[in-house]
Amino acid sequence: MDATHAIPPDTDPADLVPVVVGGHLRAELGDRPVTAWLAGQLDAALAQLTDRLRSCVLTDLWYLNDDRFRGRPALSVGPPELNALTAYLADRLPSVLSQEGVYVIQLDLEYIALDAACWGATHEATATACELFEARHLGAYARALAERSLANAER
């Protein structure tokens, strides 16, 4: 395990931003590396804004079946057929960038809903979607997460 992603056992799940990869073998082999990369990019962006939040790479099965995570804002990586969270989000979030039949980035640009999804028709296309998300949307997404976390902490 990369030391930068070691999570202390006493970490409050409210301080974690799930970056969700499919638990399917094809997703684990093909999408997990870019998911880990995107989680690292998110951590770097969050570190500039808050010391409270950090990412946590989880499988879709873990995220959807654990009450501590389900319903928390999450960044889903991988296509709907390999990631149940992406399948759930597919008709709930608008597409903000896509190349038909190749990749899709889904995100609420008003940041009311703080879920996002990056996926493609192939693992390489999913990686492209993640790279484009990082370049075009990650900064604003991280700011929205930090602002929401601060607002929740003040309650």
C-alpha positions as CSV (number, residue, x, y, z in Angstrom):
1,M,0.0,0.0,0.0
2,D,1.2,3.5,-0.9
3,A,2.1,5.3,2.4
4,T,0.2,8.4,1.2
5,H,-3.0,6.4,1.1
6,A,-2.5,4.7,4.5
7,I,-5.6,5.6,6.5
8,P,-5.3,5.6,10.3
9,P,-7.8,3.2,12.0
10,D,-9.4,6.0,13.9
11,T,-10.3,8.0,10.8
12,D,-13.9,9.2,10.8
13,P,-15.7,8.0,7.6
14,A,-17.2,11.6,7.3
15,D,-13.6,12.8,6.6
16,L,-13.2,10.4,3.6
17,V,-14.2,11.0,0.0
18,P,-14.8,7.6,-1.6
19,V,-13.2,7.1,-5.0
20,V,-15.1,4.1,-6.2
21,V,-13.9,1.4,-8.5
22,G,-15.8,-1.7,-9.7
23,G,-15.3,-4.9,-7.8
24,H,-15.4,-6.9,-11.0
25,L,-12.1,-8.5,-11.9
26,R,-11.8,-6.5,-15.2
27,A,-12.3,-3.3,-13.2
28,E,-9.8,-4.3,-10.6
29,L,-7.2,-5.0,-13.2
30,G,-8.0,-2.2,-15.7
31,D,-9.5,0.6,-13.7
32,R,-8.0,0.4,-10.3
33,P,-4.6,1.9,-11.3
34,V,-6.2,5.1,-12.8
35,T,-8.6,5.2,-9.8
36,A,-5.6,5.2,-7.4
37,W,-4.0,8.0,-9.5
38,L,-7.2,10.1,-9.5
39,A,-7.5,9.6,-5.7
40,G,-3.9,10.9,-5.4
41,Q,-4.8,13.9,-7.5
42,L,-7.9,14.6,-5.4
43,D,-5.8,14.3,-2.2
44,A,-3.3,16.9,-3.5
45,A,-6.2,19.3,-4.4
46,L,-7.9,18.7,-1.0
47,A,-4.6,19.3,0.9
48,Q,-4.5,22.8,-0.5
49,L,-8.0,23.5,0.9
50,T,-8.4,21.5,4.1
51,D,-6.6,19.2,6.4
52,R,-9.9,17.4,7.2
53,L,-10.7,15.5,4.0
54,R,-8.8,12.8,2.1
55,S,-9.7,10.2,-0.5
56,C,-10.3,6.5,0.1
57,V,-10.4,4.0,-2.8
58,L,-13.3,1.6,-2.3
59,T,-15.0,-1.0,-4.5
60,D,-18.5,-0.4,-5.5
61,L,-19.7,-3.3,-3.4
62,W,-18.1,-1.8,-0.3
63,Y,-19.4,1.6,-0.9
64,L,-23.0,0.6,-1.7
65,N,-23.2,-1.9,1.2
66,D,-21.7,0.1,4.0
67,D,-24.0,2.6,5.7
68,R,-21.0,4.8,6.7
69,F,-20.2,5.5,3.0
70,R,-23.4,5.0,1.0
71,G,-24.9,8.4,0.3
72,R,-21.7,10.3,0.9
73,P,-20.3,12.2,-2.1
74,A,-18.2,9.9,-4.2
75,L,-16.2,9.9,-7.4
76,S,-16.9,6.8,-9.4
77,V,-14.5,5.4,-11.9
78,G,-15.3,2.8,-14.6
79,P,-18.2,2.0,-16.9
80,P,-21.7,1.0,-15.6
81,E,-21.3,-2.6,-16.6
82,L,-18.2,-2.9,-14.3
83,N,-19.1,-0.4,-11.5
84,A,-22.5,-0.5,-9.8
85,L,-22.2,3.1,-8.5
86,T,-21.6,4.4,-12.0
87,A,-24.6,2.4,-13.2
88,Y,-26.6,4.1,-10.4
89,L,-25.3,7.6,-11.3
90,A,-25.6,7.2,-15.1
91,D,-29.1,8.6,-15.4
92,R,-28.9,10.8,-12.3
93,L,-26.0,13.1,-13.3
94,P,-25.6,15.2,-16.4
95,S,-22.8,14.5,-18.8
96,V,-20.4,17.5,-18.8
97,L,-17.9,16.1,-21.3
98,S,-18.2,13.1,-23.6
99,Q,-17.0,11.6,-26.8
100,E,-19.9,9.5,-28.0
101,G,-19.2,5.8,-27.6
102,V,-15.7,6.5,-26.1
103,Y,-15.9,8.2,-22.7
104,V,-18.2,10.2,-20.4
105,I,-17.6,12.6,-17.5
106,Q,-20.7,13.1,-15.4
107,L,-20.9,15.9,-12.8
108,D,-23.4,18.5,-11.4
109,L,-21.5,21.7,-12.3
110,E,-23.6,23.6,-9.7
111,Y,-22.2,21.2,-7.1
112,I,-25.5,20.6,-5.4
113,A,-24.9,16.9,-5.9
114,L,-21.3,16.1,-5.1
115,D,-21.1,12.8,-6.9
116,A,-19.2,12.4,-10.1
117,A,-18.4,9.6,-12.6
118,C,-15.6,9.1,-15.1
119,W,-15.9,6.2,-17.4
120,G,-15.2,4.9,-20.9
121,A,-15.8,2.1,-23.3
122,T,-12.3,0.7,-22.6
123,H,-9.9,1.0,-19.7
124,E,-7.8,3.4,-21.8
125,A,-10.9,5.6,-22.5
126,T,-11.7,5.5,-18.7
127,A,-8.2,6.7,-18.1
128,T,-8.8,9.5,-20.6
129,A,-12.0,10.5,-18.9
130,C,-10.2,10.6,-15.5
131,E,-7.3,12.7,-17.0
132,L,-9.8,15.2,-18.5
133,F,-11.8,15.3,-15.2
134,E,-8.6,16.1,-13.3
135,A,-7.6,18.8,-15.8
136,R,-10.9,20.5,-16.2
137,H,-13.0,19.8,-13.0
138,L,-11.0,18.5,-10.1
139,G,-10.1,21.8,-8.6
140,A,-13.7,23.0,-8.5
141,Y,-14.9,19.6,-7.3
142,A,-12.4,19.6,-4.5
143,R,-13.4,23.1,-3.4
144,A,-17.1,22.1,-3.4
145,L,-16.2,19.1,-1.2
146,A,-14.2,21.2,1.2
147,E,-16.9,23.8,1.4
148,R,-19.6,21.2,2.1
149,S,-17.4,19.5,4.7
150,L,-16.8,22.9,6.5
151,A,-20.5,23.7,6.4
152,N,-21.3,20.2,7.9
153,A,-18.7,20.6,10.6
154,E,-20.2,24.0,11.7
155,R,-23.6,22.4,12.3
